């Protein structure tokens, strides 16, 4: 684990926001869920940046392959920031529910109540200054590219109904270039870098311990 400058004080808002970022397939979702499970969902509000994808206007699979899901413009950042600010100030939000087969938001939403800590995860969390400035503690999950690619293929095949060839074309066309342009450089903003994601039990224990420390002043404010 590589540590940046430690955070010993929470800013003037009510709740603390913890961000977990990393490339596709890095294990950031596993790390986020490990934190959630260890600390307790009653103390943490959890949301994923993936919920904030914009609707994609597509008519054919080939047209969809041309869409760049890994560029910051694919995310509805204004709504994401609005929701983070609401949770930070102690107000509930209606979390969008995104359909990754149709690539559109559904008409449903999920109510997220405010908690002492807000835990968010996503590939582009640290790439956008407006989001980054709302994060009180930033964790970057750093995993080798070949491991991330295998995980990406497995996920897209089993969860999103994709074909292997399409996944690989998308990876080489947009995922990898955007990772190098936006995700990898954003690592420098992290307070803590966790190698190998959920496989790194020692690092996870250290992050969870740090979150527990941060919860003390956060819970006293809520």
Secondary structure as GFF3:
##gff-version 3
##sequence-region A 1 222
A	DSSP	beta_strand	2	3	.	.	.	ID=ss1
A	DSSP	beta_strand	16	22	.	.	.	ID=ss2
A	DSSP	alpha_helix	28	39	.	.	.	ID=ss3
A	DSSP	beta_strand	44	48	.	.	.	ID=ss4
A	DSSP	three_ten_helix	49	52	.	.	.	ID=ss5
A	DSSP	alpha_helix	61	65	.	.	.	ID=ss6
A	DSSP	three_ten_helix	72	74	.	.	.	ID=ss7
A	DSSP	alpha_helix	77	88	.	.	.	ID=ss8
A	DSSP	beta_strand	93	99	.	.	.	ID=ss9
A	DSSP	beta_strand	104	112	.	.	.	ID=ss10
A	DSSP	beta_strand	117	121	.	.	.	ID=ss11
A	DSSP	alpha_helix	129	132	.	.	.	ID=ss12
A	DSSP	beta_strand	137	142	.	.	.	ID=ss13
A	DSSP	alpha_helix	145	159	.	.	.	ID=ss14
A	DSSP	alpha_helix	164	170	.	.	.	ID=ss15
A	DSSP	pi_helix	171	175	.	.	.	ID=ss16
A	DSSP	alpha_helix	176	178	.	.	.	ID=ss17
A	DSSP	pi_helix	179	183	.	.	.	ID=ss18
A	DSSP	three_ten_helix	184	189	.	.	.	ID=ss19
A	DSSP	beta_strand	192	195	.	.	.	ID=ss20
A	DSSP	three_ten_helix	197	199	.	.	.	ID=ss21
A	DSSP	alpha_helix	201	221	.	.	.	ID=ss22
###
